[in-house]
Amino acid sequence: MERKKFIGSSLLALVGVGLSSCNRSEQEATTIKNGLIIHSVYFWLKADLSEVEERDFLKYFDILRKIPGVQSLNYGKPAATTPRDVVDHSYSYNLILTFSDLSAITAYETHPTHVQGASEFSKYWLRVEVKDTLIIQ
């Protein structure tokens, strides 16, 4: 089951990157380059958050967007797709970032803005899962 979740998460990440990098006026297909790192972060927020607190949580993503090395940043909520054993709709938000290579994501992981933001905004979540994918083809 864990393998299925990983595969599904990876595919979701690839779709998100592809959609974010398309030229919307031309709707061209894009190629994701070998060596690219896709950093998918799943957040399960506390059930009793107010709308104001949830909006405050989303400010975290705006902060992360400004860290050097972040090529793209997109986020969303679970899509209302058909429930199946391999689909996980339990998370609150999915954050998808892309990095050019391992050195870029390594710098991001320890960047003071990232570390401080995680500390400051962690009051809003119960659980976080990170899935990093190295594009090889």
LINLINSUL-V359997 format. One record per residue. N is the residue number from 1. RES is the residue in one letter. SS is DSSP state (a for helix, b for strand, c for the rest). PSI is psi as a letter, one per 30 degrees, with the letter a starting at -180 (* if undefined). OMEGA is omega in whole degrees, -180 to 180 (999 if undefined). Layout:
BEGIN
n=[N/N]
res=[RES/RES]
ss=[SS/SS]
psi=[PSI/PSI]
omega=[OMEGA/OMEGA]
END
This chain:
BEGIN
n=[1/2/3/4/5/6/7/8/9/10/11/12/13/14/15/16/17/18/19/20/21/22/23/24/25/26/27/28/29/30/31/32/33/34/35/36/37/38/39/40/41/42/43/44/45/46/47/48/49/50/51/52/53/54/55/56/57/58/59/60/61/62/63/64/65/66/67/68/69/70/71/72/73/74/75/76/77/78/79/80/81/82/83/84/85/86/87/88/89/90/91/92/93/94/95/96/97/98/99/100/101/102/103/104/105/106/107/108/109/110/111/112/113/114/115/116/117/118/119/120/121/122/123/124/125/126/127/128/129/130/131/132/133/134/135/136/137]
res=[M/E/R/K/K/F/I/G/S/S/L/L/A/L/V/G/V/G/L/S/S/C/N/R/S/E/Q/E/A/T/T/I/K/N/G/L/I/I/H/S/V/Y/F/W/L/K/A/D/L/S/E/V/E/E/R/D/F/L/K/Y/F/D/I/L/R/K/I/P/G/V/Q/S/L/N/Y/G/K/P/A/A/T/T/P/R/D/V/V/D/H/S/Y/S/Y/N/L/I/L/T/F/S/D/L/S/A/I/T/A/Y/E/T/H/P/T/H/V/Q/G/A/S/E/F/S/K/Y/W/L/R/V/E/V/K/D/T/L/I/I/Q]
ss=[c/a/a/a/a/a/a/a/a/a/a/a/a/a/a/a/a/a/a/a/a/c/c/c/c/c/c/c/c/c/c/c/c/c/c/c/b/b/b/b/b/b/b/b/b/c/c/c/c/c/a/a/a/a/a/a/a/a/a/a/a/a/a/a/a/c/c/c/c/c/c/b/b/b/b/b/c/c/c/c/c/c/c/c/c/c/c/c/c/c/c/c/b/b/b/b/b/b/b/c/c/a/a/a/a/a/a/a/a/a/c/a/a/a/a/a/a/a/a/a/a/a/a/a/b/b/b/b/b/b/b/b/b/b/c/c/c]
psi=[e/e/e/e/e/e/e/e/e/e/e/e/e/e/e/e/e/e/e/f/g/k/j/f/f/f/h/k/k/l/k/k/k/k/f/k/k/k/j/k/k/k/k/j/l/k/f/g/k/l/e/e/e/e/e/e/e/f/f/e/e/e/e/e/f/f/k/k/f/j/e/l/k/l/l/a/l/k/l/h/l/k/k/l/e/f/k/j/g/f/l/e/k/k/k/j/l/k/k/e/a/e/e/e/e/e/e/e/e/g/k/e/e/e/e/e/e/e/e/e/f/f/f/f/l/e/k/k/k/k/j/k/k/j/k/f/*]
omega=[179/178/179/179/180/-179/179/179/180/179/177/179/180/179/179/178/-180/-180/-177/-176/178/171/-172/-179/-178/-179/179/173/179/177/176/-172/174/179/178/176/174/-176/-179/-178/180/-179/170/-177/177/-175/-174/179/173/177/179/179/179/176/177/177/-178/176/178/-179/177/177/-179/-178/-175/-179/179/179/178/179/178/178/176/177/180/179/179/177/-179/179/-179/177/176/-179/-176/-178/179/177/-170/-177/179/-180/172/178/-179/177/174/180/-176/-177/-178/-180/180/180/177/177/179/-176/-177/-180/-178/179/179/-178/-180/179/179/179/-177/-173/-179/177/-177/-175/175/-172/176/174/177/176/-180/-178/172/-180/-179/177/999]
END
